Amino acid sequence: MLGAIIGDIVGSRFEWENYKGKDFELFIKECMPTDDSIMSLAIGAGLLKSQPDYENLEKNTIDCMQSLGRQYPYCGYGVNFYFWIFGDDPKPYNSYGNGASMRVSAAGTVASSLEEALALSKRVTAISHNHPEGIKGAQATAAAIYLAKTGSTKEEIKDYINQNFYKIDFTLDEIRDTYEFNEICQRTVPQALEAFFESMDYEDAIRNAISIGGDSDTIGAICGSIAEAYYGIPVNIRNQALSYLDDTLTLCLKQFEEAYPPVIISGEKPIGLPMG
């Protein structure tokens, strides 16, 4: 969960001013949590509320997303999703926007099997983003998280993604100069996944994600959610990120982490320095 939030916070200042390099400060005063973080926390709350059988998952998730989301009306929602958040009777609107993938990390975290990760991610996504490409992006992200947390290697995860979701046949260096801002799953999720596949640790994954440009906060959130499951999060990066969350968001995160304790890495290194 926090892995996605950190990617979002770090990427927030680069969304409209891309920086195609890895030599940047992770956290500055202009950084902030956006809709990526808020909806990730809301879906986590919906999943917790629906346990153990997930019988009312769709209703509970909608309630949590609207309840939390309405407290942050200016956090960066797309137009259609804004009306969904504030609507009296929210319905799916055939979207394949990358919002489907940025918010789904909790599904991969709570799942007790790969099949459950796929099922839960589809259910919490289809309440708004019910286009097949939206569901595909969410399932690919949740599956990668589940595989990462259960000990699969990067090669095994990439093989699964290539066989079931996206053919990732490019490197970051090959796309960096030409990759542009895009808000659809099929032009965001593969790139975020490759940022993880090329990483050396959690911090390097986030730097990779930002370095290609595009929808930086969302690419950071997707990549960060998988990198957390695979590497854990260094305590100094964790503590810096927590300082950007208000009391409401901190409580949501605390409740989720009490149920699903995060992996925290004790070793520290200077935050402002790039990897390599």
C-alpha positions as semicolon CSV with decimal commas, in nm:
position;residue;x (nm);y (nm);z (nm)
1;M;0,000;0,000;0,000
2;L;0,258;0,257;0,108
3;G;0,473;0,157;-0,188
4;A;0,209;0,296;-0,423
5;I;0,161;0,607;-0,211
6;I;0,533;0,685;-0,214
7;G;0,547;0,649;-0,592
8;D;0,251;0,884;-0,618
9;I;0,398;1,144;-0,381
10;V;0,739;1,141;-0,550
11;G;0,583;1,154;-0,896
12;S;0,328;1,423;-0,814
13;R;0,558;1,713;-0,899
14;F;0,668;1,555;-1,226
15;E;0,326;1,476;-1,376
16;W;0,310;1,796;-1,579
17;E;0,684;1,870;-1,576
18;N;0,850;1,543;-1,667
19;Y;1,213;1,487;-1,580
20;K;1,381;1,216;-1,784
21;G;1,662;1,132;-1,548
22;K;1,719;0,959;-1,215
23;D;1,921;1,230;-1,038
24;F;1,648;1,412;-0,846
25;E;1,545;1,463;-0,486
26;L;1,274;1,214;-0,394
27;F;1,089;1,446;-0,158
28;I;1,053;1,823;-0,172
29;K;0,789;2,053;-0,028
30;E;0,592;2,062;-0,354
31;C;0,526;1,686;-0,341
32;M;0,183;1,567;-0,231
33;P;-0,046;1,264;-0,228
34;T;-0,292;1,274;-0,518
35;D;-0,598;1,075;-0,616
36;D;-0,371;0,772;-0,668
37;S;-0,297;0,757;-0,294
38;I;-0,646;0,842;-0,178
39;M;-0,815;0,580;-0,393
40;S;-0,554;0,318;-0,301
41;L;-0,637;0,373;0,064
42;A;-1,011;0,372;-0,006
43;I;-0,995;0,038;-0,186
44;G;-0,787;-0,102;0,098
45;A;-1,061;0,008;0,338
46;G;-1,327;-0,151;0,119
47;L;-1,143;-0,482;0,115
48;L;-1,096;-0,482;0,493
49;K;-1,461;-0,396;0,546
50;S;-1,569;-0,686;0,323
51;Q;-1,367;-0,961;0,485
52;P;-1,377;-1,251;0,537
53;D;-1,599;-1,356;0,247
54;Y;-1,599;-1,037;0,033
55;E;-1,973;-1,080;-0,017
56;N;-2,045;-0,707;-0,027
57;L;-1,714;-0,598;-0,177
58;E;-1,849;-0,384;-0,458
59;K;-2,089;-0,189;-0,237
60;N;-1,838;-0,146;0,043
61;T;-1,565;-0,033;-0,194
62;I;-1,791;0,224;-0,360
63;D;-1,891;0,354;-0,017
64;C;-1,529;0,382;0,095
65;M;-1,416;0,546;-0,228
66;Q;-1,692;0,804;-0,216
67;S;-1,661;0,867;0,156
68;L;-1,286;0,924;0,149
69;G;-1,273;1,071;-0,199
70;R;-1,524;1,345;-0,127
71;Q;-1,296;1,476;0,148
72;Y;-1,033;1,553;-0,120
73;P;-1,221;1,707;-0,412
74;Y;-0,915;1,872;-0,565
75;C;-0,668;1,584;-0,551
76;G;-0,655;1,529;-0,927
77;Y;-0,956;1,323;-1,035
78;G;-1,033;1,294;-1,404
79;V;-1,360;1,453;-1,509
80;N;-1,560;1,131;-1,541
81;F;-1,425;0,988;-1,218
82;Y;-1,499;1,313;-1,035
83;F;-1,865;1,277;-1,124
84;W;-1,848;0,911;-1,020
85;I;-1,709;1,006;-0,678
86;F;-1,974;1,271;-0,622
87;G;-2,262;1,090;-0,793
88;D;-2,571;0,966;-0,609
89;D;-2,576;0,639;-0,802
90;P;-2,226;0,572;-0,939
91;K;-2,209;0,334;-1,231
92;P;-1,919;0,196;-1,434
93;Y;-1,847;0,404;-1,741
94;N;-1,641;0,177;-1,967
95;S;-1,309;0,341;-1,881
96;Y;-0,967;0,197;-1,952
97;G;-0,787;0,484;-1,783
98;N;-0,482;0,406;-1,575
99;G;-0,674;0,492;-1,259
100;A;-0,775;0,127;-1,268
101;S;-0,416;0,022;-1,197
102;M;-0,289;0,301;-0,975
103;R;-0,535;0,219;-0,696
104;V;-0,541;-0,162;-0,691
105;S;-0,238;-0,250;-0,477
106;A;-0,444;-0,364;-0,178
107;A;-0,604;-0,641;-0,384
108;G;-0,268;-0,800;-0,450
109;T;-0,168;-0,755;-0,088
110;V;-0,471;-0,916;0,075
111;A;-0,507;-1,202;-0,175
112;S;-0,429;-1,550;-0,050
113;S;-0,382;-1,693;-0,399
114;L;-0,307;-1,571;-0,748
115;E;-0,663;-1,654;-0,849
116;E;-0,795;-1,442;-0,564
117;A;-0,569;-1,152;-0,662
118;L;-0,716;-1,162;-1,012
119;A;-1,074;-1,190;-0,885
120;L;-1,050;-0,917;-0,622
121;S;-0,874;-0,673;-0,852
122;K;-1,141;-0,725;-1,116
123;R;-1,423;-0,667;-0,869
124;V;-1,283;-0,345;-0,720
125;T;-1,199;-0,214;-1,067
126;A;-1,517;-0,293;-1,259
127;I;-1,727;-0,071;-1,033
128;S;-1,598;0,221;-1,240
129;H;-1,338;0,107;-1,497
130;N;-1,522;-0,185;-1,655
131;H;-1,359;-0,174;-1,999
132;P;-1,159;-0,495;-2,062
133;E;-0,835;-0,295;-2,087
134;G;-0,903;-0,128;-1,753
135;I;-0,962;-0,462;-1,585
136;K;-0,655;-0,606;-1,760
137;G;-0,433;-0,330;-1,625
138;A;-0,561;-0,373;-1,272
139;Q;-0,525;-0,751;-1,282
140;A;-0,173;-0,733;-1,420
141;T;-0,070;-0,502;-1,137
142;A;-0,238;-0,709;-0,866
143;A;-0,094;-1,031;-1,005
144;A;0,258;-0,887;-1,011
145;I;0,217;-0,776;-0,649
146;Y;0,095;-1,118;-0,541
147;L;0,377;-1,296;-0,722
148;A;0,633;-1,054;-0,580
149;K;0,515;-1,093;-0,222
150;T;0,514;-1,473;-0,247
151;G;0,873;-1,503;-0,363
152;S;0,863;-1,517;-0,741
153;T;1,169;-1,386;-0,921
154;K;1,152;-1,091;-1,155
155;E;1,202;-1,328;-1,445
156;E;0,907;-1,541;-1,331
157;I;0,687;-1,235;-1,285
158;K;0,779;-1,096;-1,625
159;D;0,715;-1,431;-1,788
160;Y;0,369;-1,444;-1,631
161;I;0,290;-1,090;-1,745
162;N;0,414;-1,159;-2,098
163;Q;0,205;-1,473;-2,126
164;N;-0,115;-1,338;-1,974
165;F;-0,129;-0,959;-2,007
166;Y;0,130;-0,754;-2,196
167;K;0,424;-0,830;-2,420
168;I;0,701;-0,626;-2,262
169;D;0,969;-0,628;-2,529
170;F;1,135;-0,291;-2,466
171;T;1,380;-0,138;-2,220
172;L;1,348;0,196;-2,046
173;D;1,644;0,333;-2,239
174;E;1,472;0,243;-2,564
175;I;1,153;0,435;-2,485
176;R;1,275;0,721;-2,263
177;D;1,335;0,977;-2,539
178;T;1,000;0,926;-2,711
179;Y;0,762;0,817;-2,435
180;E;0,492;1,078;-2,372
181;F;0,212;1,146;-2,126
182;N;-0,069;0,895;-2,158
183;E;-0,356;0,811;-1,924
184;I;-0,463;0,470;-2,053
185;C;-0,369;0,138;-1,896
186;Q;-0,216;-0,019;-2,203
187;R;0,030;0,272;-2,239
188;T;0,111;0,301;-1,868
189;V;0,108;-0,038;-1,697
190;P;0,370;-0,210;-1,918
191;Q;0,605;0,086;-1,871
192;A;0,556;0,084;-1,493
193;L;0,619;-0,290;-1,485
194;E;0,941;-0,254;-1,683
195;A;1,056;0,016;-1,439
196;F;1,023;-0,246;-1,167
197;F;1,186;-0,522;-1,371
198;E;1,496;-0,307;-1,431
199;S;1,528;-0,194;-1,069
200;M;1,792;-0,282;-0,812
201;D;1,589;-0,194;-0,501
202;Y;1,279;0,000;-0,398
203;E;1,429;0,344;-0,442
204;D;1,576;0,257;-0,779
205;A;1,234;0,134;-0,895
206;I;1,080;0,472;-0,817
207;R;1,364;0,655;-0,990
208;N;1,320;0,432;-1,295
209;A;0,948;0,506;-1,305
210;I;0,995;0,882;-1,291
211;S;1,281;0,881;-1,542
212;I;1,070;0,787;-1,843
213;G;0,829;1,078;-1,805
214;G;0,462;1,036;-1,887
215;D;0,197;1,025;-1,615
216;S;0,464;1,025;-1,349
217;D;0,257;0,996;-1,032
218;T;0,058;0,703;-1,167
219;I;0,358;0,523;-1,315
220;G;0,530;0,575;-0,980
221;A;0,231;0,439;-0,790
222;I;0,201;0,124;-1,004
223;C;0,573;0,054;-1,002
224;G;0,603;0,140;-0,632
225;S;0,325;-0,099;-0,533
226;I;0,506;-0,392;-0,696
227;A;0,848;-0,285;-0,572
228;E;0,719;-0,273;-0,213
229;A;0,595;-0,631;-0,241
230;Y;0,928;-0,745;-0,383
231;Y;1,184;-0,543;-0,184
232;G;1,011;-0,383;0,113
233;I;1,056;-0,011;0,185
234;P;1,359;0,151;0,353
235;V;1,260;0,309;0,683
236;N;1,396;0,653;0,594
237;I;1,189;0,667;0,274
238;R;0,886;0,541;0,464
239;N;0,920;0,809;0,731
240;Q;0,962;1,087;0,477
241;A;0,652;0,977;0,290
242;L;0,439;0,953;0,605
243;S;0,503;1,321;0,672
244;Y;0,293;1,407;0,365
245;L;-0,019;1,228;0,492
246;D;-0,277;1,407;0,703
247;D;-0,446;1,243;1,001
248;T;-0,728;1,093;0,794
249;L;-0,499;0,927;0,542
250;T;-0,256;0,817;0,814
251;L;-0,540;0,643;0,998
252;C;-0,648;0,461;0,680
253;L;-0,293;0,342;0,624
254;K;-0,252;0,238;0,988
255;Q;-0,568;0,028;0,978
256;F;-0,453;-0,149;0,663
257;E;-0,101;-0,210;0,791
258;E;-0,231;-0,348;1,119
259;A;-0,404;-0,619;0,917
260;Y;-0,121;-0,660;0,664
261;P;0,210;-0,554;0,823
262;P;0,455;-0,403;0,576
263;V;0,815;-0,509;0,520
264;I;1,037;-0,225;0,643
265;I;1,408;-0,224;0,568
266;S;1,615;-0,082;0,851
267;G;1,927;0,011;0,654
268;E;1,938;0,376;0,556
269;K;2,110;0,571;0,280
270;P;2,088;0,940;0,181
271;I;1,748;0,998;0,020
272;G;1,860;1,270;-0,219
273;L;2,114;1,063;-0,409
274;P;2,036;0,861;-0,723
275;M;2,108;0,494;-0,743
276;G;2,410;0,365;-0,929
